[in-house]
């Protein structure tokens, strides 16, 4: 089974900010309702999780930080990075940003 999250189709085309309290479709909500569970399932199946970032109206940095830094805290930064495929044809810089959030304070080059 292939594990894929296409944020625009599976979550929203208009991602919000960091927390539930900031409004709908927050990074916290994305982590809680989709990202964490799918990543856990993919790890259990020894398959990588693909996250397709394309097709939205954009992302607040707080959304990306909240979702992916929480994933790294839950599973460990190296485990997350080694088992994640990020797709971002529209804004390739988001991939580097997410890598920074995953490895925040870990000395990644």
N, C-alpha and C positions, 0 to 999 in steps of 0.2 A: 504494500500500500504506500502511496506517495503522500507525504504530508506537506500541504500547501495552505498558506493563508494569503489571500488576495484582499488586502485591507479594504479597498474600494467596494468589493463585492460582499465580503464576509463580515464587515464591521460598519464602515461608513465612507462616503466620499468626502466628508467634511470633518476630519478629526479635530478634537477640541484641544484643551490645554492639559495640565498635569493631573489635577485631582477631580473627583466626582463633584466637589463643591464649586469647581470652576465652570461647570456646565456639562452638557451631554457629550458623549463620545470622548471622554478623557483618556489619557495614557493609562491611568490607574484602572479604568473600566476595561480597556483593551487587554491589559495584563491579566486582570482577574477573570474576565469572561471568555478569553480566547487564547492569548499567547501562552500563558503558563501551562494550561492543560494540553494544548497541541504540542508544545515543546516536550512535555513529559511523555506523551504518547509516542512521539517520534524517537526519543531516547530509548524507551522500552523496546521499540521495534528495531533499534539500531539503524535508523534512517535519519537523514538530515531533514530539518524543517526548512522549507522555502517560505520566505516572507516577501511578497511582491508589494512594493510601496507605490507603484504607479497607479494613476487613475484617480487620485484624490485632488482636492483643491490646495493641497500643501500640508505641511506639518509645523506645528509650533515645536521649537526645540524642547520645550518642557514635556510635550507628549512623548517624543522619542526617548528622552532621558528617563522619564518615569517608567515606561514599559521595559526598556532594554536593560537599564541599570538594575531594576528589580529582578529581572530574569537572571542576571549575572550574580546577584546576591543570593538568590535561591539555589542556583545550580553550580556556580563557580565560573569566573570569566572565561577560562580556557575551554571548559566544557561547552559553554554557550557558543563561543566563536567557532570552535571546531565542528559544531553540529548545526550550524545555521548557514543558509544560503540567502543572501539579500539581493533582491532585484530592484533596481532603480534606474531605468533608462532615462526618465524625465529629469531627474536631479541626482546624478551620480555621487555628488558630495554628501548626500544623506548616508551613504554606506560608511564613509570615513567618520562622520559624526556619530553614528551608532557604535562603531568600533571604539571610539573614544568613551562613550557612555558605558559600554560593557567593561572596558579595562580601566575605568577611572581610578587613578592612583596606583595602577599596577605596573607602570613603567613601560607601556607599549611603545614601540617605535613606529 
